[in-house]
Amino acid sequence: MSDMATVKTPLTDSDLVKLKTGDKVLINGTIYTARDAAHKRLIELLDSKCELPFDLKGQVIYYAGPSPAKPAAIIGSCGPTTSSRMDPYAPRLIKHGLKGMIGKGKRSEEVKRAIIEYKSVYFAAVGGIAALLSKTIRESSIIAYPDLEPESIRRLVVENFPAIVAIDVCGNDIYASLKNNIVDMR
C-alpha cells in the first residue's frame, strides 16, 4: 500500500491540491453517508436557512445506503451508489464546504465546475465489493432522517477506506480520460 496517499478528514485545501486524478487513496476519519432523498432534505434545510445535521466544512459524503448489520457487526454491506443521482444537489453542498464525495460513475459539468471553484474532490469507490468496504468502518451511527432507513444519514468512522481520485481540484476527470483513451477495436 506504499503507493497510496493517505488523507484524514476533515479535508483541507492543502490536502486536496496534492491529489491528482488516478491517485489511489486511503481515507481515515469521519465520513457521512447520504443518497438522493437525504440530499434533497439537506438542500431544503439550506433553502430554509436551517442548521444542517452536520457541518459540511471539510467533510466527505459517501453515496451509500448500507444494508442492515448482522448481529455483532458494526454495519452491513456498504458499497457506493451511482453518483449522478446526487448531481442536482452536489454543487450547492460543495459551495457550503463539502470537500469530498465518494461514489461511482461520471459527474455532470456543473459538479465539475463546483469542484474546481471550491477545491473539492470526487473519489470513486469500487462497486461490487461492498462487504469488503464495510470492513474499513469502525463506527456507524444514524445522525439524521432515520425514516429513510438505509438511506438515512450515517456518521461513519473509517480506517484505510480505499478510493481513487476520479476528479481532482483542477477538474481532471478519470472518466473523460478513459473515454478519450479507448482504442477502437473494430
C-alpha positions, 0 to 999 in steps of 0.5 A, a space after each residue: 500500500 506504499 503507493 497510496 496517499 493517505 488523507 484524514 478528514 476533515 479535508 483541507 485545501 492543502 490536502 486536496 491540491 496534492 491529489 491528482 486524478 488516478 491517485 489511489 487513496 486511503 481515507 481515515 476519519 469521519 465520513 457521512 453517508 447520504 443518497 438522493 432523498 437525504 440530499 434533497 432534505 439537506 438542500 431544503 434545510 439550506 433553502 430554509 436557512 436551517 442548521 444542517 445535521 452536520 457541518 459540511 466544512 471539510 467533510 466527505 459524503 459517501 453515496 451509500 445506503 448500507 444494508 442492515 448489520 448482522 448481529 455483532 457487526 458494526 454495519 452491513 454491506 456498504 458499497 457506493 451508489 451511482 453518483 449522478 443521482 446526487 448531481 442536482 444537489 452536489 454543487 450547492 453542498 460543495 459551495 457550503 464546504 463539502 470537500 469530498 464525495 465518494 461514489 461511482 460513475 461520471 459527474 455532470 459539468 456543473 459538479 465539475 465546475 463546483 469542484 474546481 471553484 471550491 477545491 473539492 474532490 470526487 473519489 470513486 469507490 469500487 462497486 461490487 465489493 461492498 462487504 469488503 468496504 464495510 470492513 474499513 468502518 469502525 463506527 456507524 451511527 444514524 445522525 439524521 432522517 432515520 425514516 429513510 432507513 438505509 438511506 438515512 444519514 450515517 456518521 461513519 468512522 473509517 480506517 484505510 477506506 480505499 478510493 481513487 481520485 476520479 476528479 481532482 481540484 483542477 477538474 481532471 476527470 478519470 472518466 473523460 480520460 478513459 473515454 478519450 483513451 479507448 482504442 477502437 477495436 473494430 
